[in-house]
Amino acid sequence: MKAKIFISYSRRNKDFTQRLFDTLVERGYDPWVDWDDIPFSVDWWQEIQEAINENDVMINVVSYHSLTSRVVNQEIKYARDNNKRIIPVIAEKVDIKQVVGELYDQPYEMDARANWKYLRTLNWIYFYRPEDSFEKAIENIIDAIEIDYPYLREHTRLLTRAQEWNDNGRGAGFLLMGEELADAELWLSRAEDESRTPLPTHLHIEYLTTSREYEAEQEAQLEAIKRQTRRLRGATIGLIVVGTITVGVVGFFLLQSVRLNQALFSAQQQVLQQSTQVRQTQVKESTSAVETQQSLLEEGTRSASVLQALGTESASTQQAVLTAVKLQRERADALRLASE
């Protein structure tokens, strides 16, 4: 994959920029260039910003006209603020005193001075000197573009993600998570330890820090849910055990109650049988007493008949017989009362 290139230039250097662009295209690159001379507007500037964000490298065509251009200075400042890799390409000899004079009292003068100070710290690639070969200069540009490109590509990718997060109210849905966050943190750690260029921006660091804090918060909430789930699971198991024990105890007492009812029923049956037997015995004894009484009455009647038949017996004998009959009747009455 080729690096993405943004070319910043003055319209006064369009011919040089066109040749540079064509040569890079021949080498397999697809540079972003604003060829249209469009008046400055909010929408246009937003498009320029997005282009700088999405590209890995800015090639700045340095000339008198670019150093004094308000738009070019805005582009360089924006690239510097976002720690983009800037490659100064010197298209012509520049008299810096004339540049300073031109910039004097301009609204963007301070930005232009800061840009120039920064550009002077970078490696310049010359095109205008007699000893400079165009092809050789192109090779130098490509070398500058491709140095540590994987790091540079990640710088661009993460910055684009961070700006998207920032532009959308810093919503959690735009943060990094999981393995992607771990890789980004490793990239940041190496960048800081090895002093790589361009350095991560403050937005890079804030974005990754916020992502880590959010993920830690999510993990803490997940762990809390897991703990709650384990407690609920334990409580559920406890309820099941208690319920099982309760069912067992209730079942035991129900069984004991059934057995007790069976025993009571059996005892009642035995008492009823015994009562029936006693009643039957009483009935038999009563019947026997009645029969005995009947026999005594019959015997007394026969005795009276005999007394009457004798007619000739003496009064004392008659009296004795009557007394005997009376006694027999009293015995019969007593037996009858005893049987009732």
TILUMTI-981225 format. One record per residue: residue number from 1; x, y, z of N, C-alpha, C in turn. Coordinates in pm, whole numbers. Example, Ala and Ser with C-alpha at 12.3 -4.5 7.8 and 13.67 -1.06 7.14 Angstrom:
   i  neast nnorth    nup caeast canorth   caup  ceast cnorth    cup
   1   1319   -569    780   1230    -450    780   1320   -330    780
   2   1285   -225    708   1367    -106    714   1290      3    787
//
This chain:
   i  neast nnorth    nup caeast canorth   caup  ceast cnorth    cup
   1     84   -119      0      0       0      0     88    124      0
   2     56    218    -88    131     341   -100     82    445      0
   3    177    531     41    141     640    130     50    739     57
   4    -35    806    134   -125     906     78    -60   1044     92
   5    -66   1121    -15      8    1248    -22    -86   1364    -48
   6    -68   1471     30   -138    1597      8    -34   1698    -38
   7    -60   1766   -149     34    1866   -202    -22   2005   -175
   8     56   2084   -100     20    2222    -70    107   2314   -156
   9     45   2407   -227    120    2490   -321     46   2621   -348
  10    118   2713   -409     57    2838   -455     19   2822   -602
  11    -91   2885   -641   -135    2877   -781    -28   2935   -875
  12     57   3020   -823    165    3078   -905    269   2971   -943
  13    269   2859   -872    363    2750   -900    291   2627   -956
  14    185   2651  -1030    103    2541  -1079    179   2452  -1178
  15    261   2509  -1266    334    2429  -1365    429   2333  -1296
  16    505   2384  -1199    597    2297  -1127    520   2188  -1052
  17    410   2227   -991    331    2132   -913    270   2025  -1003
  18    229   2064  -1123    173    1967  -1217    277   1862  -1255
  19    400   1906  -1281    505    1811  -1316    535   1718  -1198
  20    538   1773  -1079    561    1692   -959    449   1589   -942
  21    328   1634   -959    211    1546   -946    218   1431  -1047
  22    246   1463  -1175    249    1361  -1280    358   1257  -1252
  23    471   1303  -1204    581    1210  -1176    545   1116  -1062
  24    481   1166   -960    440    1081   -847    334    980   -890
  25    245   1023   -979    144     930  -1030    213    817  -1108
  26    312    850  -1185    387     747  -1259    453    648  -1163
  27    487    694  -1043    550     606   -945    449    528   -862
  28    325    540   -896    222     461   -827    147    532   -717
  29    170    661   -698    101     737   -593    -23    807   -650
  30   -109    850   -560   -231     920   -600   -244   1047   -515
  31   -163   1148   -544   -161    1269   -461   -294   1344   -466
  32   -325   1409   -353   -444    1494   -346   -399   1638   -370
  33   -456   1701   -472   -421    1839   -507   -549   1916   -537
  34   -557   2036   -484   -670    2124   -514   -631   2209   -636
  35   -674   2164   -754   -639    2235   -876   -728   2356   -902
  36   -843   2359   -842   -939    2466   -872   -909   2589   -788
  37   -913   2701   -853   -889    2828   -784  -1022   2876   -723
  38  -1061   2809   -615  -1191    2835   -553  -1175   2939   -443
  39  -1262   3039   -436  -1253    3138   -327  -1269   3070   -192
  40  -1202   3127    -94  -1205    3070     40  -1348   3070     95
  41  -1390   2958    150  -1522    2946    213  -1513   2840    322
  42  -1617   2836    406  -1618    2739    517  -1618   2597    463
  43  -1705   2568    366  -1713    2432    311  -1582   2393    244
  44  -1524   2485    172  -1398    2454    104  -1289   2425    205
  45  -1279   2507    309  -1175    2485    409  -1196   2354    484
  46  -1320   2317    509  -1347    2189    574  -1301   2072    486
  47  -1321   2087    356  -1274    1984    263  -1122   1973    266
  48  -1053   2086    272   -907    2086    279   -861   2018    408
  49   -925   2049    519   -889    1989    647   -906   1837    644
  50  -1016   1793    589  -1041    1649    581   -936   1581    493
  51   -896   1648    385   -794    1591    297   -660   1580    369
  52   -623   1683    444   -498    1677    520   -504   1566    624
  53   -619   1552    690   -635    1447    792   -617   1308    732
  54   -675   1286    617   -680    1152    559   -551   1112    489
  55   -465   1208    459   -339    1178    392   -225   1168    494
  56   -125   1085    459    -16    1058    553     90   1167    551
  57    110   1229    438    223    1321    418    175   1448    348
  58    232   1561    388    210    1685    313    340   1724    244
  59    334   1739    113    446    1797     37    416   1945     19
  60    504   2027     75    484    2170     65    581   2228    -39
  61    522   2280   -147    602    2342   -252    641   2482   -204
  62    769   2498   -165    815    2623   -105    857   2721   -214
  63    798   2838   -206    832    2947   -298    795   3079   -229
  64    833   3187   -292    796    3318   -237    645   3329   -224
  65    576   3285   -327    430    3298   -329    363   3205   -228
  66    416   3087   -206    355    2997   -108    379   3046     34
  67    499   3102     59    530    3149    195    448   3273    231
  68    400   3343    132    320    3463    160    170   3439    136
  69    135   3317    101     -6    3284     75    -81   3255    205
  70   -195   3321    221   -277    3296    341   -324   3151    346
  71   -371   3099    232   -424    2963    229   -315   2860    256
  72   -200   2874    189    -91    2779    210    -46   2781    356
  73    -36   2899    416      3    2908    557   -101   2844    649
  74   -229   2855    614   -333    2788    692   -318   2635    682
  75   -288   2588    560   -269    2444    541   -150   2393    621
  76    -39   2466    617     80    2423    691     53   2424    841
  77    -13   2529    890    -44    2537   1033   -133   2420   1077
  78   -235   2391    996   -324    2280   1031   -247   2148   1033
  79   -159   2129    937    -78    2007    934     14   2000   1056
  80     75   2113   1092    163    2116   1211     83   2084   1338
  81    -36   2143   1350   -119    2121   1470   -155   1973   1485
  82   -161   1904   1373   -198    1762   1377    -77   1669   1359
  83     42   1728   1375    167    1651   1368    176   1564   1242
  84    139   1623   1130    153    1552   1003    298   1562    955
  85    342   1462    881    476    1467    823    476   1565    706
  86    561   1666    714    569    1769    610    705   1757    540
  87    702   1752    408    824    1745    327    835   1876    247
  88    931   1964    284    947    2089    209   1020   2065     77
  89    958   2102    -31   1016    2091   -164   1046   2233   -213
  90   1171   2266   -230   1210    2403   -264   1208   2418   -415
  91   1107   2487   -463   1088    2503   -608   1167   2619   -666
  92   1203   2716   -582   1276    2835   -629   1353   2897   -513
  93   1447   2979   -549   1522    3050   -446   1433   3156   -383
  94   1441   3167   -252   1352    3257   -180   1435   3360   -104
  95   1396   3485   -117   1454    3592    -37   1364   3611     84
  96   1409   3561    198   1323    3560    316   1290   3700    364
  97   1381   3799    335   1353    3936    375   1233   3991    300
  98   1223   3958    174   1106    4001     97    979   3934    150
  99    993   3808    189    878    3736    246    832   3804    374
 100    927   3835    461    891    3900    588    826   4034    562
 101    880   4110    466    820    4238    432    678   4223    380
 102    655   4122    301    521    4099    246    421   4059    355
 103    471   3986    451    383    3936    558    354   4041    664
 104    430   4146    665    417    4245    772    273   4298    781
 105    221   4290    904     89    4344    937    -27   4268    870
 106      3   4148    821   -104    4063    767   -173   3989    884
 107   -303   3958    873   -373    3889    983   -310   3753   1017
 108   -247   3692    921   -188    3559    940    -36   3566    956
 109     19   3683    984    164    3699    991    227   3607   1095
 110    170   3601   1215    229    3519   1321    229   3371   1284
 111    122   3326   1222    116    3186   1178    223   3159   1072
 112    240   3255    979    339    3238    873    480   3233    930
 113    508   3318   1027    641    3316   1091    666   3182   1161
 114    563   3133   1233    577    3003   1303    596   2890   1202
 115    526   2898   1091    542    2795    987    686   2796    931
 116    734   2913    903    869    2924    848    974   2871    947
 117    955   2904   1072   1047    2856   1175   1046   2702   1180
 118    928   2644   1165    917    2498   1168    978   2436   1042
 119    949   2494    926   1000    2440    800   1153   2439    797
 120   1213   2537    861   1359    2544    861   1422   2427    939
 121   1348   2362   1027   1402    2249   1104   1398   2119   1025
 122   1332   2117    911   1312    1995    834   1419   1982    724
 123   1424   1861    668   1516    1837    556   1453   1888    426
 124   1520   1982    363   1468    2038    240   1513   1954    121
 125   1424   1947     23   1458    1878   -102   1455   1984   -213
 126   1573   2009   -270   1588    2118   -367   1562   2071   -511
 127   1498   2161   -585   1473    2135   -727   1534   2245   -818
 128   1561   2361   -767   1594    2476   -853   1743   2492   -880
 129   1829   2435   -798   1973    2457   -816   2024   2381   -938
 130   2129   2433  -1001   2182    2367  -1122   2224   2223  -1097
 131   2274   2198   -979   2321    2061   -950   2210   1966   -910
 132   2089   2017   -899   1978    1931   -855   1913   1862   -975
 133   1907   1732   -970   1837    1654  -1072   1691   1634  -1029
 134   1602   1659  -1123   1460    1643  -1092   1432   1500  -1049
 135   1485   1403  -1124   1461    1263  -1091   1520   1226   -956
 136   1639   1280   -929   1702    1252   -800   1620   1312   -686
 137   1571   1430   -709   1488    1496   -606   1360   1415   -581
 138   1303   1359   -690   1184    1275   -673   1216   1154   -587
 139   1331   1094   -609   1371     978   -528   1384   1017   -381
 140   1439   1137   -358   1452    1185   -220   1314   1205   -154
 141   1220   1254   -233   1083    1271   -182   1023   1136   -143
 142   1039   1039   -232    982     905   -205   1047    844    -82
 143   1178    862    -67   1244     810     54   1187    876    179
 144   1166   1006    173   1112    1078    289    969   1035    319
 145    894   1003    212    756     958    230    752    821    297
 146    839    730    252    829     590    292    903    557    422
 147    975    651    479   1045     623    606    943    588    714
 148    959    467    772    873     422    882    726    437    846
 149    692    393    725    556     415    678    449    345    763
 150    471    220    811    366     159    895    330    246   1016
 151    431    305   1077    405     395   1190    326    516   1142
 152    366    570   1030    301     688    975    156    659    939
 153    133    545    881     -4     507    842    -93    496    966
 154    -40    438   1076   -118     426   1199   -142    564   1261
 155    -45    650   1249    -61     788   1296   -181    853   1228
 156   -189    836   1096   -300     893   1020   -432    829   1057
 157   -433    697   1065   -557     624   1093   -614    663   1230
 158   -528    662   1330   -575     693   1465   -616    839   1479
 159   -544    928   1410   -582    1068   1415   -718   1090   1350
 160   -742   1020   1240   -873    1031   1173   -984    982   1265
 161   -959    871   1334  -1059     818   1428  -1082    915   1544
 162   -972    974   1594   -983    1067   1706  -1060   1193   1666
 163  -1036   1241   1546  -1107    1361   1500  -1255   1330   1476
 164  -1283   1211   1427  -1423    1170   1409  -1493   1166   1545
 165  -1425   1111   1645  -1479    1108   1782  -1503   1248   1835
 166  -1407   1335   1814  -1416    1473   1862  -1527   1549   1791
 167  -1541   1528   1661  -1642    1600   1583  -1784   1552   1610
 168  -1798   1435   1672  -1931    1379   1700  -1962   1380   1850
 169  -1918   1485   1915  -1953    1502   2056  -1884   1407   2150
 170  -1776   1346   2101  -1697    1253   2183  -1783   1139   2239
 171  -1870   1088   2154  -1956     978   2195  -1880    848   2214
 172  -1927    765   2305  -1860     638   2336  -1858    544   2216
 173  -1954    560   2127  -1959     472   2011  -1843    488   1915
 174  -1765    596   1930  -1650     621   1842  -1517    583   1907
 175  -1521    533   2029  -1399     496   2100  -1346    360   2055
 176  -1219    336   2081  -1158     208   2049  -1184    109   2162
 177  -1191    -19   2126  -1217    -123   2226  -1133   -247   2194
 178  -1112   -326   2295  -1053    -458   2277   -915   -458   2215
 179   -896   -548   2118   -766    -566   2056   -722   -441   1980
 180   -816   -372   1919   -781    -250   1845   -724   -145   1940
 181   -782   -134   2059   -731     -40   2158   -593    -82   2206
 182   -573   -210   2230   -443    -260   2277   -334   -230   2173
 183   -366   -250   2045   -268    -222   1939   -236    -72   1933
 184   -338     10   1949   -317     155   1944   -231    201   2063
 185   -253    142   2179   -174     178   2296    -28    134   2279
 186     -7     20   2214    129     -24   2185    197     73   2089
 187    123    117   1988    176     216   1893    216    343   1966
 188    131    390   2056    158     513   2131    280    496   2221
 189    289    381   2285    403     354   2374    536    355   2298
 190    538    292   2182    660     290   2100    694    429   2047
 191    592    504   2012    616     639   1961    682    725   2067
 192    638    712   2190    693     793   2298    831    745   2340
 193    849    612   2342    978     556   2387   1089    579   2283
 194   1053    570   2156   1152     575   2050   1160    712   1981
 195   1086    808   2033   1087     945   1979   1066    946   1828
 196    965    876   1783    938     871   1640    873   1000   1592
 197    885   1023   1464    825    1141   1404    734   1098   1288
 198    626   1169   1273    579    1277   1359    525   1224   1493
 199    534   1305   1596    488    1264   1727    335   1253   1731
 200    284   1172   1820    137    1170   1840     89   1307   1888
 201    -30   1342   1851    -88    1470   1894   -153   1455   2032
 202   -189   1567   2089   -263    1563   2216   -398   1494   2196
 203   -456   1512   2079   -583    1446   2052   -565   1295   2045
 204   -454   1248   1986   -423    1105   1988   -427   1052   2132
 205   -351   1120   2218   -335    1073   2357   -467   1079   2432
 206   -540   1187   2415   -669    1201   2483   -768   1095   2435
 207   -765   1069   2307   -855     968   2249   -827    829   2305
 208   -700    791   2309   -665     658   2360   -688    648   2510
 209   -659    756   2582   -682     755   2727   -830    740   2759
 210   -914    814   2689  -1058     804   2709  -1110    666   2673
 211  -1054    610   2565  -1096     474   2525  -1062    373   2633
 212   -942    386   2691   -901     292   2796   -989    308   2920
 213  -1019    431   2958  -1104     455   3075  -1244    398   3052
 214  -1296    417   2932  -1429     366   2902  -1432    213   2905
 215  -1329    152   2846  -1326       5   2847  -1312    -48   2989
 216  -1230     18   3071  -1216     -25   3212  -1350    -13   3284
 217  -1423     94   3254  -1555     112   3315  -1651      2   3270
 218  -1646    -30   3141  -1733    -137   3091  -1697   -272   3152
 219  -1567   -298   3166  -1523    -424   3227  -1566   -431   3373
 220  -1558   -318   3445  -1601    -316   3585  -1751   -344   3595
 221  -1829   -284   3505  -1973    -309   3506  -2004   -455   3473
 222  -1928   -510   3378  -1948    -650   3341  -1913   -741   3457
 223  -1804   -709   3528  -1765    -790   3643  -1870   -782   3753
 224  -1927   -662   3773  -2032    -646   3872  -2154   -730   3835
 225  -2188   -733   3707  -2301    -815   3661  -2271   -962   3683
 226  -2145  -1002   3657  -2108   -1142   3678  -2119  -1180   3826
 227  -2071  -1088   3914  -2081   -1116   4057  -2226  -1127   4100
 228  -2309  -1037   4051  -2451   -1042   4084  -2514  -1171   4033
 229  -2473  -1210   3912  -2526   -1335   3856  -2486  -1454   3941
 230  -2358  -1453   3986  -2313   -1565   4072  -2390  -1567   4203
 231  -2416  -1447   4261  -2493   -1444   4385  -2635  -1494   4364
 232  -2696  -1450   4254  -2832   -1495   4225  -2836  -1646   4201
 233  -2731  -1695   4131  -2725   -1839   4106  -2712  -1916   4237
 234  -2626  -1863   4329  -2610   -1927   4458  -2738  -1925   4539
 235  -2806  -1809   4536  -2933   -1798   4608  -3037  -1893   4551
 236  -3039  -1905   4419  -3134   -1996   4354  -3108  -2140   4394
 237  -2980  -2179   4395  -2946   -2315   4436  -2987  -2338   4581
 238  -2962  -2234   4667  -3002   -2245   4807  -3151  -2264   4822
 239  -3228  -2186   4742  -3374   -2202   4748  -3418  -2340   4702
 240  -3350  -2392   4601  -3383   -2525   4553  -3356  -2629   4660
 241  -3240  -2613   4727  -3205   -2709   4834  -3306  -2699   4948
 242  -3335  -2572   4989  -3433   -2555   5098  -3569  -2609   5057
 243  -3607  -2582   4933  -3734   -2634   4885  -3738  -2786   4884
 244  -3626  -2846   4844  -3619   -2992   4842  -3632  -3047   4983
 245  -3558  -2983   5076  -3565   -3028   5216  -3707  -3009   5271
 246  -3766  -2894   5239  -3901   -2866   5287  -4000  -2968   5234
 247  -3989  -2997   5105  -4078   -3098   5047  -4058  -3233   5115
 248  -3933  -3266   5144  -3904   -3393   5211  -3964  -3398   5350
 249  -3947  -3286   5425  -4002   -3282   5561  -4154  -3291   5557
 250  -4215  -3211   5469  -4361   -3214   5458  -4409  -3353   5417
 251  -4338  -3412   5324  -4374   -3548   5282  -4364  -3647   5396
 252  -4258  -3632   5478  -4240   -3723   5592  -4357  -3711   5688
 253  -4394  -3583   5723  -4504   -3565   5818  -4638  -3608   5758
 254  -4656  -3588   5630  -4778   -3638   5567  -4787  -3790   5576
 255  -4674  -3857   5552  -4671   -4002   5562  -4700  -4048   5704
 256  -4639  -3975   5801  -4664   -4011   5941  -4810  -3989   5976
 257  -4868  -3880   5922  -5010   -3852   5949  -5099  -3962   5892
 258  -5066  -4008   5772  -5144   -4117   5711  -5135  -4243   5796
 259  -5011  -4270   5837  -4993   -4390   5920  -5068  -4379   6052
 260  -5067  -4259   6115  -5139   -4238   6241  -5289  -4255   6220
 261  -5339  -4196   6109  -5484   -4212   6081  -5521  -4359   6060
 262  -5431  -4431   5994  -5456   -4574   5975  -5460  -4647   6108
 263  -5367  -4610   6198  -5364   -4675   6329  -5489  -4642   6410
 264  -5533  -4513   6405  -5654   -4474   6476  -5777  -4547   6421
 265  -5780  -4558   6290  -5893   -4630   6229  -5895  -4776   6273
 266  -5778  -4837   6277  -5769   -4978   6318  -5813  -4994   6464
 267  -5770  -4898   6551  -5810   -4905   6692  -5960  -4888   6707
 268  -6017  -4794   6628  -6164   -4775   6633  -6237  -4900   6590
 269  -6184  -4968   6488  -6246   -5093   6442  -6242  -5198   6551
 270  -6126  -5205   6619  -6114   -5304   6728  -6212  -5274   6840
 271  -6221  -5142   6878  -6315   -5104   6985  -6458  -5135   6944
 272  -6491  -5108   6816  -6627   -5135   6768  -6657  -5285   6772
 273  -6557  -5364   6730  -6577   -5510   6734  -6598  -5557   6878
 274  -6513  -5504   6970  -6526   -5545   7111  -6660  -5502   7166
 275  -6706  -5381   7131  -6835   -5332   7179  -6949  -5419   7128
 276  -6935  -5459   6998  -7038   -5546   6939  -7044  -5681   7011
 277  -6924  -5734   7040  -6919   -5864   7112  -6981  -5852   7251
 278  -6953  -5740   7322  -7011   -5722   7457  -7162  -5712   7447
 279  -7207  -5637   7346  -7352   -5620   7328  -7419  -5752   7300
 280  -7354  -5834   7216  -7410   -5966   7186  -7416  -6053   7312
 281  -7312  -6043   7396  -7309   -6122   7521  -7420  -6077   7614
 282  -7441  -5943   7624  -7548   -5892   7709  -7684  -5940   7661
 283  -7701  -5939   7525  -7829   -5985   7470  -7854  -6131   7505
 284  -7748  -6211   7493  -7762   -6355   7526  -7797  -6374   7673
 285  -7729  -6297   7762  -7758   -6312   7906  -7899  -6268   7937
 286  -7948  -6161   7872  -8084   -6112   7895  -8186  -6216   7850
 287  -8156  -6276   7736  -8248   -6380   7685  -8255  -6499   7781
 288  -8142  -6536   7837  -8137   -6650   7931  -8215  -6619   8058
 289  -8205  -6492   8108  -8277   -6453   8230  -8426  -6458   8207
 290  -8467  -6409   8088  -8609   -6413   8055  -8661  -6555   8053
 291  -8581  -6641   7993  -8621   -6782   7987  -8632  -6843   8127
 292  -8540  -6808   8217  -8543   -6860   8357  -8667  -6811   8428
 293  -8699  -6680   8405  -8818   -6622   8468  -8943  -6695   8421
 294  -8948  -6719   8292  -9063   -6788   8235  -9081  -6927   8294
 295  -8966  -6990   8316  -8970   -7126   8374  -9021  -7123   8517
 296  -8981  -7022   8596  -9026   -7010   8736  -9174  -6981   8741
 297  -9222  -6896   8651  -9364   -6866   8649  -9448  -6990   8619
 298  -9395  -7062   8522  -9468   -7187   8489  -9469  -7284   8607
 299  -9359  -7289   8678  -9350   -7379   8792  -9446  -7334   8903
 300  -9455  -7200   8925  -9547   -7148   9028  -9689  -7177   8991
 301  -9721  -7165   8863  -9858   -7192   8819  -9895  -7337   8844
 302  -9798  -7422   8814  -9824   -7564   8839  -9843  -7591   8988
 303  -9768  -7523   9071  -9781   -7543   9217  -9916  -7497   9265
 304  -9966  -7383   9212 -10099   -7334   9250 -10207  -7432   9210
 305 -10188  -7489   9097 -10286   -7588   9050 -10289  -7708   9142
 306 -10173  -7747   9185 -10164   -7863   9276 -10230  -7830   9409
 307 -10205  -7705   9457 -10266   -7665   9586 -10415  -7665   9577
 308 -10465  -7616   9471 -10610   -7613   9456 -10666  -7753   9445
 309 -10591  -7838   9380 -10641   -7976   9362 -10639  -8049   9494
 310 -10549  -8018   9573 -10542   -8091   9699 -10658  -8051   9788
 311 -10705  -7936   9782 -10824   -7886   9852 -10835  -7930   9995
 312 -10788  -8058  10024 -10808   -8118  10152 -10689  -8095  10242
 313 -10588  -8024  10185 -10468   -8003  10267 -10501  -7907  10379
 314 -10426  -7914  10475 -10448   -7831  10594 -10409  -7686  10562
 315 -10458  -7599  10648 -10433   -7455  10627 -10287  -7421  10636
 316 -10219  -7491  10726 -10076   -7463  10740 -10000  -7505  10618
 317 -10042  -7620  10564  -9974   -7667  10443  -9999  -7572  10328
 318 -10125  -7526  10323 -10163   -7432  10217 -10083  -7302  10228
 319 -10069  -7261  10354  -9993   -7137  10374  -9849  -7151  10334
 320  -9793  -7262  10358  -9653   -7288  10322  -9636  -7288  10173
 321  -9732  -7348  10111  -9723   -7351   9965  -9731  -7211   9910
 322  -9823  -7129   9965  -9836   -6990   9916  -9710  -6911   9940
 323  -9650  -6938  10053  -9523   -6868  10084  -9415  -6905   9984
 324  -9410  -7032   9952  -9310   -7080   9855  -9332  -7017   9720
 325  -9458  -7006   9684  -9491   -6945   9553  -9450  -6798   9552
 326  -9471  -6733   9666  -9435   -6591   9675  -9285  -6571   9659
 327  -9212  -6659   9724  -9066   -6653   9714  -9019  -6676   9572
 328  -9083  -6770   9509  -9044   -6798   9370  -9072  -6678   9280
 329  -9183  -6612   9305  -9215   -6493   9225  -9114  -6379   9250
 330  -9077  -6362   9376  -8978   -6258   9409  -8846  -6286   9341
 331  -8804  -6414   9338  -8680   -6449   9269  -8691  -6420   9121
 332  -8805  -6449   9067  -8824   -6422   8923  -8816  -6274   8893
 333  -8879  -6192   8983  -8873   -6047   8963  -8731  -5996   8972
 334  -8658  -6053   9069  -8519   -6007   9087  -8435  -6041   8965
 335  -8453  -6159   8913  -8378   -6197   8792  -8414  -6112   8674
 336  -8545  -6078   8662  -8585   -5994   8550  -8525  -5856   8559
 337  -8522  -5798   8682  -8461   -5667   8700  -8312  -5670   8672
 338  -8249  -5779   8710  -8103   -5790   8684  -8074  -5800   8538
 339  -8165  -5857   8463  -8137   -5873   8317  -8164  -5746   8240
 340  -8242  -5650   8294  -8274   -5526   8223  -8159  -5427   8230
//
